[in-house]
Amino acid sequence: YRVVCAHETIAFTTVQLAYEGAILLVGCFLAYKTRNMKDDFGECKQLLLAMYNIALIASIIIVLAYVAELYGKLRILVTVGVCWSTIFSSGVFVLPRLLQVQQSISTASRS
């Protein structure tokens, strides 16, 4: 026996998108406010790049889901979007630190 809740309104979707958009905006604002910190403490550029990437991917998914009416393939599209955003955001934060460590090791070995 299976019960499926259905609705005829887009109220929940609208509230969810507004909430997630507000979180993205607050994150971008906080990254912008911390842009003048030393590079040892702040990762403003990486944070902004990751958040803009998430916003772009979310916008593309929303457009494809509602304009192109890909409702049946929405789970696959969201999964790919989440995976891409996670991998990209992780790379944006980790790769510069790895390059920094590699550079410090190479300069220490020259001395």
Backbone atoms as SQL, in Angstrom:
CREATE TABLE atoms (id INTEGER PRIMARY KEY, chain TEXT, resi INTEGER, resn TEXT, atom TEXT, x REAL, y REAL, z REAL);
INSERT INTO atoms VALUES
  (1, 'A', 1, 'TYR', 'N', 0.842, -1.165, 0.000),
  (2, 'A', 1, 'TYR', 'CA', 0.000, 0.000, 0.000),
  (3, 'A', 1, 'TYR', 'C', 0.890, 1.233, 0.000),
  (4, 'A', 2, 'ARG', 'N', 0.634, 2.162, -0.900),
  (5, 'A', 2, 'ARG', 'CA', 1.476, 3.341, -1.064),
  (6, 'A', 2, 'ARG', 'C', 0.612, 4.588, -1.106),
  (7, 'A', 3, 'VAL', 'N', 1.003, 5.589, -0.324),
  (8, 'A', 3, 'VAL', 'CA', 0.285, 6.862, -0.305),
  (9, 'A', 3, 'VAL', 'C', 1.224, 7.932, -0.829),
  (10, 'A', 4, 'VAL', 'N', 0.757, 8.700, -1.782),
  (11, 'A', 4, 'VAL', 'CA', 1.543, 9.779, -2.355),
  (12, 'A', 4, 'VAL', 'C', 0.814, 11.086, -2.105),
  (13, 'A', 5, 'CYS', 'N', 1.500, 12.015, -1.493),
  (14, 'A', 5, 'CYS', 'CA', 0.912, 13.335, -1.267),
  (15, 'A', 5, 'CYS', 'C', 1.080, 14.164, -2.534),
  (16, 'A', 6, 'ALA', 'N', 0.049, 14.804, -2.948),
  (17, 'A', 6, 'ALA', 'CA', 0.098, 15.627, -4.149),
  (18, 'A', 6, 'ALA', 'C', -0.489, 16.995, -3.834),
  (19, 'A', 7, 'HIS', 'N', -0.093, 17.959, -4.615),
  (20, 'A', 7, 'HIS', 'CA', -0.615, 19.307, -4.441),
  (21, 'A', 7, 'HIS', 'C', -0.743, 19.976, -5.799),
  (22, 'A', 8, 'GLU', 'N', -1.552, 20.962, -5.871),
  (23, 'A', 8, 'GLU', 'CA', -1.796, 21.676, -7.120),
  (24, 'A', 8, 'GLU', 'C', -1.165, 23.062, -7.142),
  (25, 'A', 9, 'THR', 'N', -0.373, 23.393, -6.131),
  (26, 'A', 9, 'THR', 'CA', 0.192, 24.721, -6.026),
  (27, 'A', 9, 'THR', 'C', 1.717, 24.658, -6.055),
  (28, 'A', 10, 'ILE', 'N', 2.339, 25.760, -6.417),
  (29, 'A', 10, 'ILE', 'CA', 3.795, 25.833, -6.437),
  (30, 'A', 10, 'ILE', 'C', 4.315, 26.608, -5.228),
  (31, 'A', 11, 'ALA', 'N', 3.516, 26.721, -4.187),
  (32, 'A', 11, 'ALA', 'CA', 3.890, 27.517, -3.012),
  (33, 'A', 11, 'ALA', 'C', 5.141, 26.951, -2.336),
  (34, 'A', 12, 'PHE', 'N', 5.192, 25.650, -2.128),
  (35, 'A', 12, 'PHE', 'CA', 6.353, 25.066, -1.458),
  (36, 'A', 12, 'PHE', 'C', 7.617, 25.267, -2.281),
  (37, 'A', 13, 'THR', 'N', 7.529, 25.055, -3.576),
  (38, 'A', 13, 'THR', 'CA', 8.688, 25.245, -4.445),
  (39, 'A', 13, 'THR', 'C', 9.163, 26.685, -4.411),
  (40, 'A', 14, 'THR', 'N', 8.225, 27.621, -4.430),
  (41, 'A', 14, 'THR', 'CA', 8.579, 29.033, -4.394),
  (42, 'A', 14, 'THR', 'C', 9.275, 29.395, -3.085),
  (43, 'A', 15, 'VAL', 'N', 8.741, 28.918, -1.973),
  (44, 'A', 15, 'VAL', 'CA', 9.353, 29.193, -0.670),
  (45, 'A', 15, 'VAL', 'C', 10.731, 28.550, -0.575),
  (46, 'A', 16, 'GLN', 'N', 10.864, 27.339, -1.068),
  (47, 'A', 16, 'GLN', 'CA', 12.142, 26.645, -1.032),
  (48, 'A', 16, 'GLN', 'C', 13.180, 27.386, -1.872),
  (49, 'A', 17, 'LEU', 'N', 12.827, 27.796, -3.075),
  (50, 'A', 17, 'LEU', 'CA', 13.763, 28.515, -3.930),
  (51, 'A', 17, 'LEU', 'C', 14.136, 29.868, -3.341),
  (52, 'A', 18, 'ALA', 'N', 13.174, 30.554, -2.733),
  (53, 'A', 18, 'ALA', 'CA', 13.463, 31.838, -2.101),
  (54, 'A', 18, 'ALA', 'C', 14.421, 31.656, -0.916),
  (55, 'A', 19, 'TYR', 'N', 14.195, 30.630, -0.121),
  (56, 'A', 19, 'TYR', 'CA', 15.056, 30.354, 1.029),
  (57, 'A', 19, 'TYR', 'C', 16.477, 30.017, 0.589),
  (58, 'A', 20, 'GLU', 'N', 16.608, 29.129, -0.379),
  (59, 'A', 20, 'GLU', 'CA', 17.933, 28.748, -0.857),
  (60, 'A', 20, 'GLU', 'C', 18.639, 29.917, -1.540),
  (61, 'A', 21, 'GLY', 'N', 17.884, 30.737, -2.264),
  (62, 'A', 21, 'GLY', 'CA', 18.463, 31.934, -2.869),
  (63, 'A', 21, 'GLY', 'C', 18.938, 32.913, -1.817),
  (64, 'A', 22, 'ALA', 'N', 18.184, 33.061, -0.744),
  (65, 'A', 22, 'ALA', 'CA', 18.589, 33.956, 0.338),
  (66, 'A', 22, 'ALA', 'C', 19.863, 33.456, 1.014),
  (67, 'A', 23, 'ILE', 'N', 19.970, 32.153, 1.197),
  (68, 'A', 23, 'ILE', 'CA', 21.191, 31.595, 1.787),
  (69, 'A', 23, 'ILE', 'C', 22.387, 31.873, 0.877),
  (70, 'A', 24, 'LEU', 'N', 22.224, 31.698, -0.433),
  (71, 'A', 24, 'LEU', 'CA', 23.310, 32.004, -1.363),
  (72, 'A', 24, 'LEU', 'C', 23.694, 33.469, -1.315),
  (73, 'A', 25, 'LEU', 'N', 22.715, 34.354, -1.268),
  (74, 'A', 25, 'LEU', 'CA', 23.002, 35.785, -1.207),
  (75, 'A', 25, 'LEU', 'C', 23.724, 36.168, 0.077),
  (76, 'A', 26, 'VAL', 'N', 23.294, 35.619, 1.205),
  (77, 'A', 26, 'VAL', 'CA', 23.967, 35.908, 2.478),
  (78, 'A', 26, 'VAL', 'C', 25.402, 35.387, 2.445),
  (79, 'A', 27, 'GLY', 'N', 25.609, 34.213, 1.896),
  (80, 'A', 27, 'GLY', 'CA', 26.961, 33.666, 1.785),
  (81, 'A', 27, 'GLY', 'C', 27.854, 34.513, 0.911),
  (82, 'A', 28, 'CYS', 'N', 27.334, 34.970, -0.213),
  (83, 'A', 28, 'CYS', 'CA', 28.121, 35.844, -1.098),
  (84, 'A', 28, 'CYS', 'C', 28.411, 37.177, -0.410),
  (85, 'A', 29, 'PHE', 'N', 27.437, 37.713, 0.315),
  (86, 'A', 29, 'PHE', 'CA', 27.641, 38.965, 1.031),
  (87, 'A', 29, 'PHE', 'C', 28.725, 38.815, 2.098),
  (88, 'A', 30, 'LEU', 'N', 28.685, 37.722, 2.857),
  (89, 'A', 30, 'LEU', 'CA', 29.696, 37.506, 3.886),
  (90, 'A', 30, 'LEU', 'C', 31.079, 37.290, 3.266),
  (91, 'A', 31, 'ALA', 'N', 31.141, 36.593, 2.155),
  (92, 'A', 31, 'ALA', 'CA', 32.426, 36.413, 1.471),
  (93, 'A', 31, 'ALA', 'C', 32.957, 37.754, 0.971),
  (94, 'A', 32, 'TYR', 'N', 32.065, 38.590, 0.482),
  (95, 'A', 32, 'TYR', 'CA', 32.468, 39.922, 0.016),
  (96, 'A', 32, 'TYR', 'C', 32.979, 40.770, 1.176),
  (97, 'A', 33, 'LYS', 'N', 32.327, 40.687, 2.326),
  (98, 'A', 33, 'LYS', 'CA', 32.733, 41.484, 3.486),
  (99, 'A', 33, 'LYS', 'C', 34.081, 41.037, 4.040),
  (100, 'A', 34, 'THR', 'N', 34.452, 39.786, 3.862),
  (101, 'A', 34, 'THR', 'CA', 35.720, 39.272, 4.385),
  (102, 'A', 34, 'THR', 'C', 36.811, 39.249, 3.327),
  (103, 'A', 35, 'ARG', 'N', 36.643, 39.963, 2.264),
  (104, 'A', 35, 'ARG', 'CA', 37.590, 39.912, 1.151),
  (105, 'A', 35, 'ARG', 'C', 38.946, 40.527, 1.489),
  (106, 'A', 36, 'ASN', 'N', 39.033, 41.396, 2.472),
  (107, 'A', 36, 'ASN', 'CA', 40.284, 42.085, 2.782),
  (108, 'A', 36, 'ASN', 'C', 41.096, 41.397, 3.874),
  (109, 'A', 37, 'MET', 'N', 40.679, 40.222, 4.272),
  (110, 'A', 37, 'MET', 'CA', 41.448, 39.484, 5.274),
  (111, 'A', 37, 'MET', 'C', 42.696, 38.898, 4.631),
  (112, 'A', 38, 'LYS', 'N', 43.672, 38.572, 5.463),
  (113, 'A', 38, 'LYS', 'CA', 44.883, 37.947, 4.944),
  (114, 'A', 38, 'LYS', 'C', 44.531, 36.591, 4.335),
  (115, 'A', 39, 'ASP', 'N', 45.310, 36.172, 3.374),
  (116, 'A', 39, 'ASP', 'CA', 45.032, 34.902, 2.694),
  (117, 'A', 39, 'ASP', 'C', 45.152, 33.701, 3.627),
  (118, 'A', 40, 'ASP', 'N', 45.886, 33.849, 4.723),
  (119, 'A', 40, 'ASP', 'CA', 46.015, 32.744, 5.672),
  (120, 'A', 40, 'ASP', 'C', 44.700, 32.466, 6.398),
  (121, 'A', 41, 'PHE', 'N', 43.858, 33.497, 6.546),
  (122, 'A', 41, 'PHE', 'CA', 42.623, 33.352, 7.312),
  (123, 'A', 41, 'PHE', 'C', 41.376, 33.273, 6.441),
  (124, 'A', 42, 'GLY', 'N', 41.346, 34.035, 5.399),
  (125, 'A', 42, 'GLY', 'CA', 40.131, 34.100, 4.599),
  (126, 'A', 42, 'GLY', 'C', 40.297, 33.448, 3.237),
  (127, 'A', 43, 'GLU', 'N', 39.264, 32.824, 2.794),
  (128, 'A', 43, 'GLU', 'CA', 39.250, 32.209, 1.464),
  (129, 'A', 43, 'GLU', 'C', 38.094, 32.799, 0.674),
  (130, 'A', 44, 'CYS', 'N', 38.067, 34.114, 0.632),
  (131, 'A', 44, 'CYS', 'CA', 36.954, 34.840, 0.036),
  (132, 'A', 44, 'CYS', 'C', 36.774, 34.489, -1.439),
  (133, 'A', 45, 'LYS', 'N', 37.853, 34.478, -2.185),
  (134, 'A', 45, 'LYS', 'CA', 37.751, 34.223, -3.622),
  (135, 'A', 45, 'LYS', 'C', 37.226, 32.815, -3.898),
  (136, 'A', 46, 'GLN', 'N', 37.731, 31.854, -3.149),
  (137, 'A', 46, 'GLN', 'CA', 37.271, 30.485, -3.330),
  (138, 'A', 46, 'GLN', 'C', 35.812, 30.342, -2.933),
  (139, 'A', 47, 'LEU', 'N', 35.427, 31.002, -1.851),
  (140, 'A', 47, 'LEU', 'CA', 34.047, 30.923, -1.395),
  (141, 'A', 47, 'LEU', 'C', 33.096, 31.556, -2.401),
  (142, 'A', 48, 'LEU', 'N', 33.472, 32.722, -2.916),
  (143, 'A', 48, 'LEU', 'CA', 32.629, 33.366, -3.925),
  (144, 'A', 48, 'LEU', 'C', 32.518, 32.514, -5.189),
  (145, 'A', 49, 'LEU', 'N', 33.631, 31.964, -5.636),
  (146, 'A', 49, 'LEU', 'CA', 33.607, 31.126, -6.837),
  (147, 'A', 49, 'LEU', 'C', 32.735, 29.889, -6.626),
  (148, 'A', 50, 'ALA', 'N', 32.850, 29.269, -5.468),
  (149, 'A', 50, 'ALA', 'CA', 32.030, 28.087, -5.181),
  (150, 'A', 50, 'ALA', 'C', 30.546, 28.454, -5.117),
  (151, 'A', 51, 'MET', 'N', 30.225, 29.560, -4.487),
  (152, 'A', 51, 'MET', 'CA', 28.815, 29.952, -4.354),
  (153, 'A', 51, 'MET', 'C', 28.232, 30.382, -5.693),
  (154, 'A', 52, 'TYR', 'N', 29.000, 31.093, -6.490),
  (155, 'A', 52, 'TYR', 'CA', 28.510, 31.458, -7.816),
  (156, 'A', 52, 'TYR', 'C', 28.302, 30.223, -8.679),
  (157, 'A', 53, 'ASN', 'N', 29.177, 29.236, -8.544),
  (158, 'A', 53, 'ASN', 'CA', 29.015, 27.981, -9.284),
  (159, 'A', 53, 'ASN', 'C', 27.733, 27.273, -8.861),
  (160, 'A', 54, 'ILE', 'N', 27.478, 27.232, -7.551),
  (161, 'A', 54, 'ILE', 'CA', 26.254, 26.597, -7.060),
  (162, 'A', 54, 'ILE', 'C', 25.022, 27.336, -7.577),
  (163, 'A', 55, 'ALA', 'N', 25.078, 28.666, -7.552),
  (164, 'A', 55, 'ALA', 'CA', 23.954, 29.460, -8.059),
  (165, 'A', 55, 'ALA', 'C', 23.733, 29.221, -9.547),
  (166, 'A', 56, 'LEU', 'N', 24.819, 29.139, -10.306),
  (167, 'A', 56, 'LEU', 'CA', 24.704, 28.900, -11.753),
  (168, 'A', 56, 'LEU', 'C', 24.114, 27.527, -12.042),
  (169, 'A', 57, 'ILE', 'N', 24.621, 26.508, -11.371),
  (170, 'A', 57, 'ILE', 'CA', 24.116, 25.148, -11.585),
  (171, 'A', 57, 'ILE', 'C', 22.650, 25.060, -11.174),
  (172, 'A', 58, 'ALA', 'N', 22.295, 25.675, -10.044),
  (173, 'A', 58, 'ALA', 'CA', 20.897, 25.661, -9.599),
  (174, 'A', 58, 'ALA', 'C', 20.000, 26.375, -10.601),
  (175, 'A', 59, 'SER', 'N', 20.461, 27.485, -11.140),
  (176, 'A', 59, 'SER', 'CA', 19.672, 28.214, -12.142),
  (177, 'A', 59, 'SER', 'C', 19.459, 27.378, -13.401),
  (178, 'A', 60, 'ILE', 'N', 20.497, 26.705, -13.829),
  (179, 'A', 60, 'ILE', 'CA', 20.389, 25.855, -15.021),
  (180, 'A', 60, 'ILE', 'C', 19.399, 24.718, -14.770),
  (181, 'A', 61, 'ILE', 'N', 19.480, 24.101, -13.593),
  (182, 'A', 61, 'ILE', 'CA', 18.565, 23.004, -13.269),
  (183, 'A', 61, 'ILE', 'C', 17.132, 23.502, -13.204),
  (184, 'A', 62, 'ILE', 'N', 16.917, 24.666, -12.594),
  (185, 'A', 62, 'ILE', 'CA', 15.561, 25.215, -12.500),
  (186, 'A', 62, 'ILE', 'C', 15.007, 25.510, -13.887),
  (187, 'A', 63, 'VAL', 'N', 15.807, 26.114, -14.740),
  (188, 'A', 63, 'VAL', 'CA', 15.345, 26.434, -16.093),
  (189, 'A', 63, 'VAL', 'C', 15.024, 25.160, -16.862),
  (190, 'A', 64, 'LEU', 'N', 15.917, 24.178, -16.795),
  (191, 'A', 64, 'LEU', 'CA', 15.672, 22.929, -17.518),
  (192, 'A', 64, 'LEU', 'C', 14.469, 22.171, -16.960),
  (193, 'A', 65, 'ALA', 'N', 14.283, 22.229, -15.654),
  (194, 'A', 65, 'ALA', 'CA', 13.187, 21.473, -15.049),
  (195, 'A', 65, 'ALA', 'C', 11.829, 22.081, -15.365),
  (196, 'A', 66, 'TYR', 'N', 11.733, 23.392, -15.339),
  (197, 'A', 66, 'TYR', 'CA', 10.420, 24.024, -15.476),
  (198, 'A', 66, 'TYR', 'C', 10.127, 24.543, -16.880),
  (199, 'A', 67, 'VAL', 'N', 11.141, 24.995, -17.581),
  (200, 'A', 67, 'VAL', 'CA', 10.900, 25.497, -18.935),
  (201, 'A', 67, 'VAL', 'C', 10.878, 24.348, -19.938),
  (202, 'A', 68, 'ALA', 'N', 11.868, 23.465, -19.835),
  (203, 'A', 68, 'ALA', 'CA', 11.931, 22.348, -20.772),
  (204, 'A', 68, 'ALA', 'C', 11.068, 21.172, -20.327),
  (205, 'A', 69, 'GLU', 'N', 10.446, 21.292, -19.150),
  (206, 'A', 69, 'GLU', 'CA', 9.551, 20.276, -18.606),
  (207, 'A', 69, 'GLU', 'C', 10.198, 18.891, -18.556),
  (208, 'A', 70, 'LEU', 'N', 11.324, 18.838, -17.874),
  (209, 'A', 70, 'LEU', 'CA', 12.030, 17.573, -17.682),
  (210, 'A', 70, 'LEU', 'C', 11.693, 16.970, -16.324),
  (211, 'A', 71, 'TYR', 'N', 10.430, 16.945, -15.988),
  (212, 'A', 71, 'TYR', 'CA', 10.023, 16.494, -14.664),
  (213, 'A', 71, 'TYR', 'C', 10.433, 15.055, -14.379),
  (214, 'A', 72, 'GLY', 'N', 10.363, 14.197, -15.360),
  (215, 'A', 72, 'GLY', 'CA', 10.696, 12.792, -15.143),
  (216, 'A', 72, 'GLY', 'C', 12.174, 12.565, -14.904),
  (217, 'A', 73, 'LYS', 'N', 12.997, 13.383, -15.496),
  (218, 'A', 73, 'LYS', 'CA', 14.439, 13.232, -15.367),
  (219, 'A', 73, 'LYS', 'C', 15.029, 14.212, -14.358),
  (220, 'A', 74, 'LEU', 'N', 14.198, 14.796, -13.530),
  (221, 'A', 74, 'LEU', 'CA', 14.639, 15.812, -12.586),
  (222, 'A', 74, 'LEU', 'C', 15.592, 15.243, -11.546),
  (223, 'A', 75, 'ARG', 'N', 15.348, 14.030, -11.076),
  (224, 'A', 75, 'ARG', 'CA', 16.235, 13.438, -10.071),
  (225, 'A', 75, 'ARG', 'C', 17.637, 13.240, -10.614),
  (226, 'A', 76, 'ILE', 'N', 17.745, 12.780, -11.838),
  (227, 'A', 76, 'ILE', 'CA', 19.053, 12.596, -12.460),
  (228, 'A', 76, 'ILE', 'C', 19.742, 13.940, -12.630),
  (229, 'A', 77, 'LEU', 'N', 19.014, 14.932, -13.080),
  (230, 'A', 77, 'LEU', 'CA', 19.563, 16.269, -13.292),
  (231, 'A', 77, 'LEU', 'C', 20.046, 16.883, -11.976),
  (232, 'A', 78, 'VAL', 'N', 19.265, 16.747, -10.931),
  (233, 'A', 78, 'VAL', 'CA', 19.653, 17.276, -9.619),
  (234, 'A', 78, 'VAL', 'C', 20.865, 16.523, -9.084),
  (235, 'A', 79, 'THR', 'N', 20.916, 15.223, -9.265),
  (236, 'A', 79, 'THR', 'CA', 22.053, 14.427, -8.809),
  (237, 'A', 79, 'THR', 'C', 23.337, 14.856, -9.490),
  (238, 'A', 80, 'VAL', 'N', 23.288, 15.037, -10.799),
  (239, 'A', 80, 'VAL', 'CA', 24.463, 15.491, -11.539),
  (240, 'A', 80, 'VAL', 'C', 24.867, 16.890, -11.087),
  (241, 'A', 81, 'GLY', 'N', 23.896, 17.759, -10.888),
  (242, 'A', 81, 'GLY', 'CA', 24.191, 19.116, -10.438),
  (243, 'A', 81, 'GLY', 'C', 24.830, 19.151, -9.063),
  (244, 'A', 82, 'VAL', 'N', 24.317, 18.350, -8.136),
  (245, 'A', 82, 'VAL', 'CA', 24.881, 18.302, -6.788),
  (246, 'A', 82, 'VAL', 'C', 26.290, 17.720, -6.814),
  (247, 'A', 83, 'CYS', 'N', 26.481, 16.663, -7.587),
  (248, 'A', 83, 'CYS', 'CA', 27.822, 16.070, -7.697),
  (249, 'A', 83, 'CYS', 'C', 28.818, 17.063, -8.288),
  (250, 'A', 84, 'TRP', 'N', 28.440, 17.729, -9.362),
  (251, 'A', 84, 'TRP', 'CA', 29.331, 18.707, -9.978),
  (252, 'A', 84, 'TRP', 'C', 29.653, 19.839, -9.006),
  (253, 'A', 85, 'SER', 'N', 28.643, 20.370, -8.346),
  (254, 'A', 85, 'SER', 'CA', 28.870, 21.483, -7.420),
  (255, 'A', 85, 'SER', 'C', 29.768, 21.064, -6.260),
  (256, 'A', 86, 'THR', 'N', 29.579, 19.855, -5.755),
  (257, 'A', 86, 'THR', 'CA', 30.407, 19.367, -4.655),
  (258, 'A', 86, 'THR', 'C', 31.849, 19.191, -5.081),
  (259, 'A', 87, 'ILE', 'N', 32.057, 18.551, -6.223),
  (260, 'A', 87, 'ILE', 'CA', 33.417, 18.316, -6.708),
  (261, 'A', 87, 'ILE', 'C', 34.104, 19.639, -7.037),
  (262, 'A', 88, 'PHE', 'N', 33.399, 20.530, -7.702),
  (263, 'A', 88, 'PHE', 'CA', 33.977, 21.819, -8.068),
  (264, 'A', 88, 'PHE', 'C', 34.316, 22.643, -6.831),
  (265, 'A', 89, 'SER', 'N', 33.395, 22.698, -5.878),
  (266, 'A', 89, 'SER', 'CA', 33.627, 23.477, -4.665),
  (267, 'A', 89, 'SER', 'C', 34.783, 22.897, -3.844),
  (268, 'A', 90, 'SER', 'N', 34.844, 21.593, -3.750),
  (269, 'A', 90, 'SER', 'CA', 35.959, 20.964, -3.035),
  (270, 'A', 90, 'SER', 'C', 37.282, 21.255, -3.718),
  (271, 'A', 91, 'GLY', 'N', 37.289, 21.177, -5.031),
  (272, 'A', 91, 'GLY', 'CA', 38.503, 21.479, -5.781),
  (273, 'A', 91, 'GLY', 'C', 38.946, 22.917, -5.629),
  (274, 'A', 92, 'VAL', 'N', 37.994, 23.825, -5.588),
  (275, 'A', 92, 'VAL', 'CA', 38.321, 25.245, -5.449),
  (276, 'A', 92, 'VAL', 'C', 38.985, 25.516, -4.104),
  (277, 'A', 93, 'PHE', 'N', 38.572, 24.813, -3.073),
  (278, 'A', 93, 'PHE', 'CA', 39.160, 25.027, -1.753),
  (279, 'A', 93, 'PHE', 'C', 40.443, 24.238, -1.539),
  (280, 'A', 94, 'VAL', 'N', 40.517, 23.029, -2.065),
  (281, 'A', 94, 'VAL', 'CA', 41.639, 22.150, -1.755),
  (282, 'A', 94, 'VAL', 'C', 42.831, 22.378, -2.680),
  (283, 'A', 95, 'LEU', 'N', 42.609, 22.533, -3.959),
  (284, 'A', 95, 'LEU', 'CA', 43.723, 22.641, -4.904),
  (285, 'A', 95, 'LEU', 'C', 44.666, 23.807, -4.622),
  (286, 'A', 96, 'PRO', 'N', 44.191, 25.016, -4.323),
  (287, 'A', 96, 'PRO', 'CA', 45.147, 26.087, -4.010),
  (288, 'A', 96, 'PRO', 'C', 46.010, 25.782, -2.781),
  (289, 'A', 97, 'ARG', 'N', 45.430, 25.142, -1.766),
  (290, 'A', 97, 'ARG', 'CA', 46.218, 24.775, -0.579),
  (291, 'A', 97, 'ARG', 'C', 47.256, 23.711, -0.918),
  (292, 'A', 98, 'LEU', 'N', 46.875, 22.746, -1.748),
  (293, 'A', 98, 'LEU', 'CA', 47.841, 21.719, -2.151),
  (294, 'A', 98, 'LEU', 'C', 48.981, 22.327, -2.959),
  (295, 'A', 99, 'LEU', 'N', 48.659, 23.244, -3.850),
  (296, 'A', 99, 'LEU', 'CA', 49.703, 23.919, -4.627),
  (297, 'A', 99, 'LEU', 'C', 50.593, 24.771, -3.731),
  (298, 'A', 100, 'GLN', 'N', 50.016, 25.393, -2.717),
  (299, 'A', 100, 'GLN', 'CA', 50.786, 26.192, -1.775),
  (300, 'A', 100, 'GLN', 'C', 51.751, 25.309, -0.975),
  (301, 'A', 101, 'VAL', 'N', 51.287, 24.156, -0.530),
  (302, 'A', 101, 'VAL', 'CA', 52.140, 23.228, 0.212),
  (303, 'A', 101, 'VAL', 'C', 53.249, 22.700, -0.689),
  (304, 'A', 102, 'GLN', 'N', 52.911, 22.354, -1.933),
  (305, 'A', 102, 'GLN', 'CA', 53.916, 21.858, -2.864),
  (306, 'A', 102, 'GLN', 'C', 54.970, 22.920, -3.136),
  (307, 'A', 103, 'GLN', 'N', 54.554, 24.159, -3.286),
  (308, 'A', 103, 'GLN', 'CA', 55.492, 25.244, -3.537),
  (309, 'A', 103, 'GLN', 'C', 56.397, 25.474, -2.330),
  (310, 'A', 104, 'SER', 'N', 55.850, 25.406, -1.125),
  (311, 'A', 104, 'SER', 'CA', 56.663, 25.601, 0.073),
  (312, 'A', 104, 'SER', 'C', 57.654, 24.459, 0.260),
  (313, 'A', 105, 'ILE', 'N', 57.260, 23.245, -0.108),
  (314, 'A', 105, 'ILE', 'CA', 58.176, 22.102, -0.012),
  (315, 'A', 105, 'ILE', 'C', 59.291, 22.251, -1.027),
  (316, 'A', 106, 'SER', 'N', 58.965, 22.680, -2.241),
  (317, 'A', 106, 'SER', 'CA', 59.995, 22.827, -3.267),
  (318, 'A', 106, 'SER', 'C', 60.958, 23.970, -2.929),
  (319, 'A', 107, 'THR', 'N', 60.484, 25.056, -2.338),
  (320, 'A', 107, 'THR', 'CA', 61.388, 26.139, -1.948),
  (321, 'A', 107, 'THR', 'C', 62.222, 25.746, -0.737),
  (322, 'A', 108, 'ALA', 'N', 61.685, 24.915, 0.156),
  (323, 'A', 108, 'ALA', 'CA', 62.456, 24.449, 1.316),
  (324, 'A', 108, 'ALA', 'C', 63.539, 23.473, 0.898),
  (325, 'A', 109, 'SER', 'N', 63.272, 22.671, -0.127),
  (326, 'A', 109, 'SER', 'CA', 64.282, 21.700, -0.580),
  (327, 'A', 109, 'SER', 'C', 65.407, 22.380, -1.346),
  (328, 'A', 110, 'ARG', 'N', 65.181, 23.539, -1.911),
  (329, 'A', 110, 'ARG', 'CA', 66.223, 24.303, -2.618),
  (330, 'A', 110, 'ARG', 'C', 67.197, 24.954, -1.653),
  (331, 'A', 111, 'SER', 'N', 66.700, 25.243, -0.461),
  (332, 'A', 111, 'SER', 'CA', 67.548, 25.945, 0.519),
  (333, 'A', 111, 'SER', 'C', 68.582, 25.066, 1.142);
